[in-house]
């Protein structure tokens, strides 16, 4: 406990040095987190085959698929035996009626997605930033209208003393 208090006091005495250490450690954390995400994306993509809708249907007709999970946007499944070293596959889901029309004409059908992670993230972050900006503008204008000044004037009293300065003790 004494060592923690001594190191805290030494850090406070150093002042700016502690802020640099904090920034340096935060940078390491961000880089490590990004590398972890990249590694997980690589690890997940190396075992999963990306198939078109037509390929997934063809493999199912040939009996190469054990099971599938169909979601709103994806068809995920597992092969009976690994194909090109991959046990699982993913295909974009396509409207069955449209897929039948194109497959009957011999056209390879693939699915797609209209959104990506950047648009999804922007749709959540942008409104929050807009509301924060509006709140900031309103709070600043209210503070200036009340004569509060800004952040620099915290602790500065503008009160007038009712006692004349000649009555004060030196």
C-alpha positions as CSV (number, residue, x, y, z in Angstrom):
1,X,0.0,0.0,0.0
2,X,2.9,2.3,0.8
3,X,4.5,1.6,-2.5
4,X,1.3,2.5,-4.4
5,X,1.0,5.8,-2.5
6,X,4.7,6.6,-3.2
7,X,4.4,5.8,-6.9
8,X,1.2,7.9,-7.1
9,X,2.9,10.8,-5.4
10,X,5.9,10.5,-7.7
11,X,3.6,10.4,-10.7
12,X,1.8,13.5,-9.6
13,X,5.1,15.3,-9.0
14,X,6.2,14.4,-12.5
15,X,3.1,16.0,-14.0
16,X,3.2,15.9,-17.7
17,X,5.2,12.6,-17.8
18,X,2.3,10.7,-16.3
19,X,0.0,12.0,-19.1
20,X,2.5,10.8,-21.7
21,X,2.7,7.3,-20.1
22,X,-1.1,7.1,-20.1
23,X,-1.3,8.1,-23.8
24,X,1.5,5.6,-24.6
25,X,-0.3,2.8,-22.8
26,X,-3.7,3.7,-24.4
27,X,-2.0,3.6,-27.8
28,X,-0.7,0.1,-27.1
29,X,-4.1,-1.1,-26.1
30,X,-5.7,0.3,-29.3
31,X,-3.1,-1.4,-31.5
32,X,-3.4,-4.7,-29.6
33,X,-7.2,-4.6,-29.9
34,X,-7.0,-3.9,-33.7
35,X,-4.5,-6.7,-34.2
36,X,-6.8,-9.1,-32.2
37,X,-9.8,-8.2,-34.4
38,X,-7.7,-8.7,-37.6
39,X,-6.5,-12.1,-36.3
40,X,-10.0,-13.2,-35.5
41,X,-11.3,-12.1,-38.9
42,X,-8.4,-14.0,-40.6
43,X,-9.0,-17.1,-38.4
44,X,-12.7,-17.2,-39.2
45,X,-12.3,-16.7,-42.9
46,X,-9.8,-19.3,-43.6
47,X,-12.1,-22.2,-42.7
48,X,-15.2,-20.9,-44.4
49,X,-15.9,-21.1,-48.1
50,X,-17.7,-18.2,-49.7
51,X,-20.2,-19.6,-52.1
52,X,-22.8,-18.1,-54.4
53,X,-26.4,-19.0,-54.0
54,X,-26.4,-21.2,-57.1
55,X,-23.3,-23.1,-55.9
56,X,-24.9,-23.7,-52.5
57,X,-28.1,-25.0,-54.1
58,X,-26.0,-27.2,-56.5
59,X,-24.0,-28.7,-53.7
60,X,-27.2,-29.4,-51.7
61,X,-28.7,-31.2,-54.8
62,X,-25.5,-33.2,-55.1
63,X,-25.7,-34.2,-51.4
64,X,-22.4,-32.5,-50.4
65,X,-24.1,-30.5,-47.5
66,X,-24.9,-31.9,-44.0
67,X,-26.8,-29.0,-42.5
68,X,-27.7,-25.4,-43.2
69,X,-28.9,-22.4,-41.1
70,X,-30.9,-19.9,-43.1
71,X,-31.1,-16.4,-41.6
72,X,-32.6,-13.2,-43.0
73,X,-29.5,-12.5,-45.1
74,X,-27.2,-15.6,-45.0
75,X,-27.2,-19.3,-45.6
76,X,-24.6,-20.9,-43.4
77,X,-23.8,-24.6,-43.6
78,X,-21.4,-27.5,-43.2
79,X,-20.1,-29.8,-45.9
80,X,-20.2,-33.6,-45.4
81,X,-16.5,-33.8,-46.3
82,X,-14.1,-30.8,-46.5
83,X,-14.0,-29.1,-50.0
84,X,-10.6,-27.4,-50.7
85,X,-9.8,-27.8,-47.0
86,X,-12.9,-26.0,-45.8
87,X,-15.6,-27.5,-43.6
88,X,-18.2,-24.7,-43.7
89,X,-19.6,-22.4,-46.2
90,X,-21.5,-19.1,-46.3
91,X,-23.7,-17.8,-49.1
92,X,-25.9,-14.6,-49.3
93,X,-29.6,-15.4,-49.2
94,X,-31.6,-14.7,-52.4
95,X,-35.3,-14.4,-52.9
96,X,-36.3,-18.0,-54.0
97,X,-38.7,-16.8,-56.7
98,X,-36.1,-14.6,-58.3
99,X,-33.5,-17.3,-57.9
100,X,-35.7,-19.9,-59.7
101,X,-36.2,-17.6,-62.7
102,X,-32.5,-16.9,-63.2
103,X,-31.5,-20.6,-62.5
104,X,-34.0,-21.8,-65.1
105,X,-32.2,-19.6,-67.6
106,X,-28.8,-21.0,-66.6
107,X,-27.6,-17.8,-64.8
108,X,-25.4,-18.1,-61.8
109,X,-27.2,-16.4,-58.8
110,X,-25.3,-14.7,-56.0
111,X,-26.7,-12.7,-53.1
112,X,-25.5,-9.4,-51.8
113,X,-26.0,-6.9,-49.0
114,X,-27.0,-3.3,-49.1
115,X,-25.4,-2.3,-45.9
116,X,-22.0,-2.6,-44.4
117,X,-20.4,-2.0,-41.0
118,X,-19.4,1.6,-41.9
119,X,-23.0,2.7,-42.7
120,X,-24.4,0.9,-39.7
121,X,-21.8,2.6,-37.4
122,X,-22.4,6.0,-39.0
123,X,-26.2,5.6,-38.5
124,X,-25.6,5.2,-34.8
125,X,-22.8,7.7,-34.2
126,X,-23.9,10.6,-36.4
127,X,-27.2,11.3,-34.6
128,X,-25.5,11.1,-31.2
129,X,-22.9,13.7,-32.4
130,X,-25.5,15.9,-33.8
131,X,-27.5,15.9,-30.5
132,X,-24.4,16.5,-28.5
133,X,-23.5,19.5,-30.8
134,X,-26.9,21.0,-30.4
135,X,-26.8,20.5,-26.6
136,X,-23.3,22.1,-26.5
137,X,-24.5,25.2,-28.5
138,X,-27.6,25.6,-26.3
139,X,-25.7,25.2,-23.0
140,X,-23.0,27.7,-24.1
141,X,-25.6,30.3,-25.2
142,X,-27.5,29.9,-21.9
143,X,-24.3,30.2,-19.9
144,X,-23.3,33.4,-21.7
145,X,-26.9,34.8,-21.3
146,X,-26.7,34.3,-17.5
147,X,-23.3,35.9,-17.3
148,X,-21.5,32.7,-16.3
149,X,-18.8,33.1,-18.9
150,X,-17.0,30.0,-20.0
151,X,-14.9,27.2,-18.6
152,X,-12.1,29.6,-17.9
153,X,-14.1,31.6,-15.4
154,X,-14.9,28.8,-13.0
155,X,-14.1,29.9,-9.5
156,X,-14.0,33.6,-10.2
157,X,-16.7,35.3,-8.2
158,X,-18.2,38.5,-9.6
159,X,-20.0,39.3,-6.4
160,X,-19.7,42.9,-5.1
161,X,-19.0,43.6,-1.5
162,X,-21.6,45.7,0.2
163,X,-19.0,46.9,2.7
164,X,-16.9,49.9,1.6
165,X,-13.2,49.2,1.1
166,X,-12.4,51.9,3.7
167,X,-13.9,49.7,6.5
168,X,-11.7,46.7,5.7
169,X,-8.9,45.7,8.0
170,X,-5.4,45.5,6.5
